[in-house]
Amino acid sequence: MKHLLRQLKDYKKETILAPLFKMLEALFDLFVPLVVARIINVGIDGNDRAYIIRQCLLLVALALIGLACSVTAQYFAARAATEGAAGLRRDLFGHIQKLDFQALDTIGTSTLITRITSDINQVQNGINMTLRLLLRSPFIVFGAMIMAFTINFKAALIFVVTIPVLSVIVFSIMRVTGPGYRNIQKRLDRIMGVTRENLTGVRVVRAFGKEQDEIARFEEANSSLNTMQTRIGQISALMNPLTYVVVNLGIIAILYVGAREVDGGTLLSGDVVALINYMSQILVELVKMANTIVLISKSLASLNRISEILDTEPTMKFEDADRAFSDSTEAVRFDHVSLTYAGAGDESISEISFTAEQGQTIGIIGGTGSGKSTLVSLISRFYDATKGSVFLFGRPITELGRDELRSNVHVVMQKAQLFKGTIRENLLWADRNASDEELWKALEIAQASEVVRGKAGGLDEPVEQGGRNFSGGQRQRLTIARALVGNPKILILDDSFSALDFATDAALRRALHLLPAETTVFIVSQRTSSLKNADQIIVMDDGRMAGIGKHDDLLKTCEVYREIHESQFQKAEQDAV
């Protein structure tokens, strides 16, 4: 709730004026039964047409004033709701950007999407209805009861009994359905996850003919959500009939008591009509209030889910101020480093120690799941080591500022990802002030210059979402070029040559020598041919370092490396070497 209140504090005027104008509207509504009673008691009973007309004009005036108050209240409520929800969505998105990979892995992508879309929309609707009806409905209910006492004390006692009974019904149903709405949102998360996974992997699904299996999986998740919504809907549906029964019993009681009072001469017929109108107003407002409470219950459940994310603190802390690097010649040093992912039982990498000097090219190779990507993710500080220490340029990586780290360590991920815009806009991610000459230099090194020149728009060629208007190899080369812009001191290529043919791979590796002499390059690859000229090759096996050294040395001393190499080349070629 504190996060929402923080957003609404800038809209205090709207949050005060919206319910205020709604209560003004309610106040004019409460006068209507009294005017109707006077029309019956004075105008009709006395056959005074002029009086009836005047009172009817008064009813029209009350309606117009009420309408003006209602429109004004709706404007302020809508403004506060939309602006508050927009601010909450902005804060949530900004907070997600600050969360480290460990937290994002734990929370999950699908639930984050649900919370920033569906949950925020629920909160927005809740704010709107709260400002409009949460105070108006009780005001009408208790105002009608007070007005009833001004008409007849005995008849008004019926209101005293009816209102608590109705309140018990409303709040009991709300108490039962509240937790159910939270479960509904959780099941919606699951549907979002299944849908997102299916759409992301639609090519794989069709390639293996798994459409029916995916439909069945979606149906299972959808059925679970449908069952929960139906059950909660059935409980919520009890509200209207139960409240109607109670209110109609109250009207019957008013007619009974009113008839006796009219016969006794202590109550006029118009007053009975006014009492019935007040009871009907209570019915309408309690139904509104019941629906409002249901919506507020959904909103509170969604707000709690949003607050869970906003209250999740990043486990990684960066230094506020950047400081100069030391004069150390080393670029990266791992000192007995181990990492365990959140929720994992075993360590993903264990006891890794090595030193990379500035200007060296470091190759990292190993089987699937051996910990190669995990190792380089520690250099870019996507994760923090659970044991040991990582040093960059002679300083612990935890002492580096965020901007300092990101400007000096550029990463090309396994999955090439381009963003909607233009080629130029994608390349300028690393350095907004880079000149066209610098962009073309990066493209030349990444073997992507011909790709760009072949496009009609050149650097201003549009890029669709995810770069789907480029082939896999073109996307990889463009993402490598993006990482080269800004001349990073450490360049990490995480299996970034997988979609390239051997000729382009070789040309790109040769071009990397054009980088500044102090640039340290880490190349994660499955091909020993891509790493044979590296200054050091780290061989990973089941999370541990099986060997480190140059290509020729590892062929003699490291069995794991030799097996990888021999699986890619003929044994005869190995013997010839």
Disulfide bonds with the S-S distance in Angstrom:
none
